[in-house]
């Protein structure tokens, strides 16, 4: 019998049947792979999910090539090389399906043993990400998972210590920055904001030894500044610095209670009287010398600082004309 007359295999003469077998094999493989992915998600097993996903990718990548090879075959049959390639692909798919089935048949503990190295890497990566994100509690929980569930106690202890070190360093840095911000408020004499900020720092970092006494720190600074104000006021009042004493008296008023202010009442009345007299004299001189802008400016001070005095009533009757004259001088 010649080579041309040699009978060909039944499979080679029926590409449609081969396509059917391929479709069945790839379909079964795809179903098994998808089932594995679903199972992995349901059991929260990342290793199973990864394996199922790899199987899905394999099926999707190889199946089109196989179908195109069969579809492009000549009507007379498939050549030996194409047949060997297709049979090899089918054997590989069958082997993958068998492996997937065997893996699904394993218990959770057995799967955990097979995937423990991969899951260890994923856990360690997650711990590092939590450390970077400063999510300390989540990182500690993952360290406990690494030790108790997978038995990597040395790794778990190493990363637990790392979490504590980074958390401590970060906390110290944050505390230092917060205290520096508090000192800025103290320098600006924003006492209410400083007290609120000190209380907030103590709530945020209760375990830090540096936050103890921050409220007292603000109170002490406020008391020192009050004492300094009193000293400067008394010094100005004893001299001729009436304007300085008046300015200090206004600032000091915010720091004194009724009892604290009692010793200063007589002195304050004298300072206020001198300031009023000085302003009145300056106003009269400015009007007499026709310095309308100065007269209007001093008159406004008299109205604002001594609104209930007779002198203020007299100034109010003149202030409009003074402003008008001051405006004409400017123009």
Buried (B, 14 or more C-beta within 10 A) or exposed (E): EEEEEEEEEEBBEBBEEBBEBBEEBBEBBBEBBBBBBEBBEEEEBBBBBBBBBBBBEBBEEBBEEBBEBBEEBEEEBBEEEBBEBBEEBBEBBEEBBEEBEEBBEEEEEEBBEBBBEEBBEBBBEBBBEBBEEEBBEBBBEBBEBBBEEBEBEEBBEBBBEBBEEBBEEEBEEBBEEBBEEBBEBBEEEEBEBBBEBBBBBBEEBEEBEBBEEBBEBBBEBBEEBBEEBBEBBBEBBEEEBBBBBBBBBEBBEEBBEEEEEEEBEEBBEEBBEBBBEBBBEBBEEBBEEEBBBBBBBBBBBBBEBBEEBEBBEBBEEBBEEBBEBBEEEEE
